[in-house]
Amino acid sequence: LACKIPAPSFYKSGRGRKPFLNVEGGIALMFLKHYLGLSDELLIARLNTDWSMQYFCGVQLGLRKIK
């Protein structure tokens, strides 16, 4: 599925902020959103605090937070 979705423009041009998630991580995040029935705000709050969700999405935030 990730092969069918184009990469973000950062990877093509190298300009702008590097995304927190790659394409696979974004798909995993949308899966978790539907599976857990969370709103966007609750999903981001949970991703910031739950290491197992971070692991599932392939990102390690550590002390950083997604706003």
VENMO-V849440 format. One line per field, one symbol per residue. phi: phi as a letter, one per 30 degrees, with the letter a starting at -180 (. if undefined). Layout:
BEGIN
phi->???
END
This chain:
BEGIN
phi->.dddcddededdcicjddddcdddddddddddeddcicddddddddddccdddddddibbdiddbcc
END
